[in-house]
Amino acid sequence: MDAATLWLAASVAFAGVWSGLLALITMILHPMMRAQDGPTFARQVAMLVPSSRHAPVKYACGIGLVVAPAGALAAMNAAGDRSTAFVLTAIALAADMVGLIVAYVFAEPNYDRMLAWDPDRMPEVWQAVRSRYFALNWTHAVLTWSAFGLFIAALVRRA
């Protein structure tokens, strides 16, 4: 197995783990949170967000989602391989990077806003902020799932 294939396998692994976490958030937690009243939602966010922000898996996957496909592209480029696998990997890396921008540039400030809430005195805009939270998570999830599928397709093309 050559270096590009190993890097692609790592890309699949990182995207797979992150895809699973985003599936948990969007398909299990979101329906539960959507049914909650404002104070309950605020308390749930206050428990979930701080621990998820500092989870080692978040940093490992975030770094891996960029480094592994970049390594695959570099290895393919060094070998003169500009095949379909190269193109699929490049598109997947772009999807990952956009997903990470959504998560870190747009979602993080929204988390700060929600964490500042007093559950006993919810702001009038809490439902709009919660809707933004859901939309940003879904955007990140779709981008990551797309990258995951593209990485798998690239790996299959190299096999």
Backbone bond lengths (Angstrom), bond angles and torsions (degrees), N, CA, C in turn:
res aa  C-N    CA-C-N  psi(-1)  N-CA   C-N-CA  omega(-1)  CA-C   N-CA-C  phi
1 M - - - 1.455 - - 1.536 107.26 -
2 D 1.319 116.01 128.04 1.464 119.95 -177.91 1.530 111.36 -84.31
3 A 1.319 115.13 172.79 1.472 121.01 -175.65 1.525 111.82 -61.57
4 A 1.323 117.50 -41.60 1.469 120.05 -178.88 1.522 110.93 -61.15
5 T 1.320 116.54 -40.84 1.467 120.37 179.79 1.527 110.53 -67.36
6 L 1.320 117.48 -39.30 1.476 120.36 176.96 1.524 110.93 -63.69
7 W 1.332 116.65 -43.58 1.464 120.17 177.92 1.536 110.50 -63.86
8 L 1.322 116.82 -39.36 1.469 119.68 177.73 1.527 111.06 -65.21
9 A 1.319 116.77 -40.69 1.469 119.97 177.07 1.533 110.27 -60.91
10 A 1.328 116.67 -41.05 1.471 119.85 176.35 1.525 110.79 -64.30
11 S 1.331 117.46 -37.82 1.474 121.44 177.34 1.521 110.47 -60.73
12 V 1.327 115.97 -43.96 1.472 120.73 177.75 1.528 109.75 -61.15
13 A 1.326 117.26 -43.80 1.464 120.62 -178.39 1.528 111.61 -63.09
14 F 1.337 117.19 -48.85 1.468 119.40 -179.63 1.525 111.53 -64.07
15 A 1.319 116.92 -44.47 1.464 120.09 179.70 1.523 110.93 -66.66
16 G 1.322 116.99 -33.16 1.462 120.30 178.22 1.514 112.47 -66.82
17 V 1.327 116.22 -45.05 1.472 119.68 178.11 1.521 109.96 -62.80
18 W 1.333 116.77 -45.89 1.460 120.10 -178.24 1.524 110.91 -66.58
19 S 1.337 116.88 -37.09 1.468 121.12 177.13 1.523 110.81 -61.60
20 G 1.321 116.19 -41.21 1.461 119.60 178.66 1.516 112.60 -64.63
21 L 1.329 116.24 -41.34 1.468 119.31 178.13 1.524 110.98 -64.37
22 L 1.322 115.94 -41.32 1.469 118.93 179.43 1.525 111.54 -69.63
23 A 1.330 117.81 -31.61 1.465 120.59 174.57 1.530 109.98 -65.02
24 L 1.317 116.86 -41.46 1.459 120.74 177.14 1.533 110.74 -59.63
25 I 1.316 115.63 -46.54 1.462 119.73 -178.24 1.527 111.29 -64.69
26 T 1.338 116.48 -51.44 1.471 119.87 -172.19 1.522 113.65 -76.69
27 M 1.315 117.24 -35.12 1.466 119.07 -172.60 1.520 114.68 -100.60
28 I 1.330 116.79 -15.44 1.467 119.36 178.69 1.531 110.94 -114.85
29 L 1.339 116.38 -52.74 1.468 118.59 -177.42 1.528 112.84 -72.56
30 H 1.324 117.68 -41.67 1.464 118.77 -178.03 1.530 113.31 -57.00
31 P 1.329 119.88 -49.73 1.468 117.97 178.91 1.528 112.65 -59.11
32 M 1.309 115.67 -37.84 1.460 120.15 178.23 1.533 110.13 -65.29
33 M 1.336 116.33 -45.18 1.460 120.81 -177.63 1.530 111.93 -70.91
34 R 1.325 116.75 -32.12 1.466 120.78 179.72 1.533 110.73 -63.14
35 A 1.325 116.37 -30.39 1.463 121.19 -178.61 1.528 112.89 -82.52
36 Q 1.318 117.91 -7.70 1.464 121.05 -176.08 1.530 111.78 -84.16
37 D 1.315 114.97 150.70 1.465 119.07 171.64 1.533 107.98 -76.38
38 G 1.326 116.53 172.63 1.456 121.83 -175.94 1.520 114.84 -56.09
39 P 1.325 118.82 -52.82 1.461 119.57 -178.82 1.537 113.19 -61.48
40 T 1.319 116.97 -40.14 1.467 120.10 178.94 1.521 110.19 -65.38
41 F 1.334 116.81 -43.10 1.465 120.70 177.83 1.530 110.74 -60.65
42 A 1.322 117.09 -44.63 1.466 121.21 -179.56 1.534 111.09 -61.58
43 R 1.315 116.62 -41.07 1.469 119.74 178.62 1.537 110.98 -67.13
44 Q 1.326 116.70 -38.91 1.472 121.02 178.17 1.526 110.47 -62.60
45 V 1.333 116.19 -46.06 1.463 121.06 178.77 1.522 110.20 -61.98
46 A 1.324 116.99 -39.93 1.463 121.32 -179.75 1.532 111.62 -64.00
47 M 1.326 117.34 -26.70 1.470 120.47 176.52 1.529 111.52 -85.64
48 L 1.312 117.11 -38.86 1.464 121.87 -172.07 1.527 113.72 -81.15
49 V 1.319 117.27 -49.58 1.469 120.80 -169.83 1.534 113.35 -65.04
50 P 1.325 120.44 -48.20 1.476 117.75 -178.40 1.528 113.52 -58.84
51 S 1.323 117.53 -41.62 1.468 118.55 -179.85 1.526 111.36 -71.45
52 S 1.328 117.64 -36.21 1.466 119.07 179.75 1.527 111.60 -71.02
53 R 1.308 116.87 -30.50 1.468 120.27 178.87 1.522 111.88 -63.46
54 H 1.307 117.71 -30.67 1.456 121.38 -174.58 1.531 113.20 -110.43
55 A 1.316 116.86 12.25 1.463 120.19 -179.39 1.532 110.51 -70.98
56 P 1.322 117.82 130.24 1.468 120.18 179.55 1.527 113.34 -55.82
57 V 1.333 117.29 -33.90 1.465 119.45 -179.85 1.531 111.05 -63.63
58 K 1.315 116.93 -31.06 1.473 120.01 178.20 1.525 110.22 -63.23
59 Y 1.307 116.69 -46.17 1.461 120.05 -179.19 1.525 111.30 -70.55
60 A 1.325 116.93 -42.57 1.468 120.43 -179.90 1.521 110.98 -60.78
61 C 1.322 116.38 -46.77 1.465 119.49 -179.52 1.527 111.23 -69.82
62 G 1.303 117.18 -40.42 1.472 119.80 179.04 1.517 112.01 -59.07
63 I 1.321 115.72 -44.21 1.475 120.12 177.89 1.531 109.74 -70.24
64 G 1.333 116.12 -44.80 1.459 120.61 -178.82 1.519 113.63 -62.48
65 L 1.334 116.71 -33.68 1.465 120.75 179.97 1.519 112.42 -66.75
66 V 1.309 117.70 -17.34 1.462 121.82 177.71 1.528 111.00 -105.35
67 V 1.322 116.67 -47.31 1.465 120.76 -174.31 1.533 111.86 -67.68
68 A 1.324 118.01 -45.76 1.473 120.00 -176.30 1.535 112.25 -62.28
69 P 1.336 119.64 -50.04 1.466 117.04 178.51 1.529 113.01 -68.11
70 A 1.333 117.13 -31.83 1.468 119.11 175.62 1.526 109.71 -63.61
71 G 1.332 116.62 -40.24 1.464 120.65 175.65 1.521 111.73 -62.77
72 A 1.326 117.04 -41.12 1.474 120.92 178.22 1.520 110.45 -63.40
73 L 1.320 116.54 -44.43 1.473 120.19 179.30 1.527 110.88 -64.00
74 A 1.315 117.09 -42.43 1.470 120.26 179.36 1.529 110.85 -63.26
75 A 1.328 116.03 -42.82 1.472 119.71 -179.97 1.527 110.85 -66.62
76 M 1.324 117.25 -41.82 1.471 119.57 177.86 1.525 110.68 -65.17
77 N 1.325 116.51 -42.23 1.463 120.68 179.47 1.531 110.84 -62.77
78 A 1.321 116.97 -43.34 1.467 120.87 179.65 1.525 111.28 -61.85
79 A 1.335 116.27 -31.49 1.469 120.71 179.59 1.532 111.63 -86.65
80 G 1.337 116.55 0.98 1.465 119.66 -178.25 1.517 113.27 73.59
81 D 1.318 116.18 18.94 1.465 121.72 -177.71 1.529 109.94 -91.65
82 R 1.300 116.45 104.96 1.470 121.87 175.77 1.529 109.11 -114.95
83 S 1.313 114.56 42.85 1.462 122.49 -176.73 1.524 111.37 -75.42
84 T 1.316 113.83 -176.27 1.464 120.99 174.95 1.523 110.48 -57.54
85 A 1.326 117.06 -37.66 1.465 120.91 179.10 1.526 110.75 -60.37
86 F 1.313 117.43 -38.54 1.464 121.94 178.29 1.532 109.91 -62.25
87 V 1.325 116.15 -47.58 1.474 121.39 -178.43 1.524 110.44 -64.54
88 L 1.332 117.21 -45.43 1.473 120.87 179.29 1.527 110.99 -60.87
89 T 1.323 116.52 -41.03 1.464 120.76 179.10 1.523 110.94 -65.39
90 A 1.323 117.00 -41.51 1.466 120.50 179.32 1.533 110.88 -63.74
91 I 1.320 116.70 -42.59 1.472 119.98 178.89 1.528 109.93 -65.43
92 A 1.332 116.57 -41.86 1.469 120.60 179.29 1.524 111.15 -63.41
93 L 1.326 116.58 -41.63 1.467 119.86 177.52 1.528 110.25 -61.79
94 A 1.323 117.55 -41.47 1.466 120.60 177.52 1.528 110.64 -61.96
95 A 1.334 117.14 -42.38 1.475 120.34 178.28 1.523 110.55 -62.57
96 D 1.340 116.52 -42.76 1.471 120.44 177.31 1.523 111.24 -59.20
97 M 1.322 115.73 -45.49 1.465 119.80 -177.07 1.526 111.24 -65.82
98 V 1.316 117.73 -40.48 1.465 119.98 176.31 1.530 109.73 -64.11
99 G 1.330 116.79 -41.08 1.467 120.30 177.25 1.518 111.98 -60.82
100 L 1.314 116.53 -41.61 1.466 119.81 178.36 1.527 111.66 -67.85
101 I 1.322 117.07 -35.15 1.472 120.37 175.14 1.523 109.54 -63.54
102 V 1.325 116.99 -44.25 1.469 120.47 177.06 1.519 109.67 -57.66
103 A 1.332 116.45 -45.24 1.464 120.79 -176.51 1.519 112.73 -67.86
104 Y 1.324 116.69 -44.66 1.467 119.32 -172.11 1.529 113.81 -91.72
105 V 1.315 117.73 -31.51 1.468 119.81 -176.69 1.527 111.99 -90.97
106 F 1.337 116.91 -37.34 1.464 119.83 -175.87 1.528 113.50 -103.43
107 A 1.328 117.61 -41.03 1.467 119.67 -176.25 1.524 112.76 -75.32
108 E 1.319 117.65 -40.28 1.466 119.63 -177.46 1.534 113.02 -57.57
109 P 1.345 119.70 -46.14 1.472 118.37 176.79 1.534 112.48 -62.81
110 N 1.328 116.14 -32.02 1.463 119.43 177.08 1.527 110.47 -67.63
111 Y 1.344 116.85 -37.81 1.465 120.16 175.60 1.528 110.41 -62.11
112 D 1.337 116.30 -43.65 1.468 119.73 178.79 1.521 110.78 -58.11
113 R 1.305 115.49 -41.44 1.469 120.21 179.70 1.530 110.47 -62.34
114 M 1.332 116.51 -44.23 1.467 119.52 -179.39 1.527 111.71 -69.06
115 L 1.322 116.68 -37.37 1.467 119.82 -179.66 1.531 112.44 -67.81
116 A 1.310 117.43 -20.47 1.469 121.25 179.05 1.527 112.34 -80.90
117 W 1.313 117.86 -9.25 1.458 120.89 -178.60 1.519 112.06 -67.89
118 D 1.307 114.99 144.29 1.458 122.26 168.28 1.528 105.30 -96.65
119 P 1.337 118.52 114.74 1.465 120.09 -177.13 1.525 114.39 -55.98
120 D 1.319 116.80 -24.74 1.463 119.79 179.86 1.526 112.77 -85.89
121 R 1.334 116.49 -7.89 1.479 121.24 179.64 1.529 108.44 -142.19
122 M 1.316 115.10 70.07 1.457 120.52 -176.37 1.533 110.77 -67.97
123 P 1.346 116.63 140.18 1.467 119.71 177.24 1.535 110.05 -70.95
124 E 1.302 116.43 156.55 1.465 120.72 -179.61 1.526 112.05 -61.94
125 V 1.309 117.27 -27.35 1.472 121.43 -175.16 1.535 112.83 -90.26
126 W 1.308 119.15 10.51 1.456 120.21 -173.09 1.516 112.42 -58.63
127 Q 1.335 119.15 -36.78 1.466 120.54 -179.23 1.524 111.66 -68.67
128 A 1.313 117.40 -36.09 1.471 120.58 177.10 1.527 110.47 -67.56
129 V 1.316 116.80 -40.13 1.469 121.00 178.71 1.527 109.65 -67.02
130 R 1.328 116.99 -40.70 1.472 120.71 176.52 1.530 110.13 -62.63
131 S 1.325 118.13 -41.76 1.469 121.61 178.05 1.523 110.86 -61.85
132 R 1.325 116.54 -38.64 1.469 120.17 176.73 1.532 110.35 -64.94
133 Y 1.309 116.88 -40.77 1.467 122.06 176.12 1.529 110.21 -56.56
134 F 1.326 116.57 -48.68 1.463 120.48 179.03 1.527 111.10 -62.15
135 A 1.322 117.24 -46.42 1.473 121.47 -177.46 1.528 111.44 -62.92
136 L 1.315 116.96 -42.13 1.462 119.78 179.44 1.530 111.18 -66.24
137 N 1.325 117.16 -39.62 1.463 119.99 177.17 1.528 110.85 -63.89
138 W 1.329 116.79 -42.68 1.470 120.02 179.48 1.532 110.90 -65.42
139 T 1.310 117.34 -39.87 1.466 120.59 178.25 1.516 110.41 -61.24
140 H 1.320 115.80 -48.29 1.461 120.59 178.69 1.532 110.77 -61.38
141 A 1.314 116.49 -41.90 1.461 120.77 -179.63 1.529 111.63 -62.42
142 V 1.313 117.84 -48.50 1.468 121.11 -178.44 1.526 110.50 -61.83
143 L 1.314 117.22 -41.22 1.469 120.23 177.45 1.525 111.55 -63.44
144 T 1.321 116.74 -42.97 1.462 120.37 -179.59 1.521 111.25 -69.24
145 W 1.324 117.58 -41.22 1.462 120.10 177.78 1.529 110.74 -63.28
146 S 1.327 115.87 -38.29 1.471 119.63 177.07 1.522 110.48 -63.20
147 A 1.322 116.31 -45.69 1.463 120.31 178.46 1.527 110.52 -61.27
148 F 1.305 116.89 -42.71 1.466 121.29 178.90 1.522 110.64 -57.03
149 G 1.312 116.54 -48.93 1.467 120.80 178.64 1.519 112.23 -61.88
150 L 1.329 116.41 -41.48 1.460 120.22 178.61 1.526 112.08 -66.14
151 F 1.324 117.37 -38.86 1.466 120.11 176.71 1.531 111.01 -63.63
152 I 1.324 116.08 -41.30 1.470 119.20 177.57 1.527 109.71 -62.49
153 A 1.328 116.60 -45.55 1.466 119.82 179.42 1.529 110.89 -61.18
154 A 1.319 117.82 -40.74 1.466 121.58 178.84 1.526 110.45 -64.31
155 L 1.323 116.10 -42.27 1.463 120.18 179.66 1.533 110.86 -64.68
156 V 1.312 116.99 -40.98 1.475 121.30 177.75 1.536 109.62 -63.52
157 R 1.325 116.89 -40.20 1.475 120.59 179.57 1.526 111.76 -64.28
158 R 1.314 117.09 -31.10 1.477 120.55 -179.36 1.518 111.08 -81.84
159 A 1.313 117.62 -21.19 1.487 120.53 -175.92 1.520 112.26 -71.11
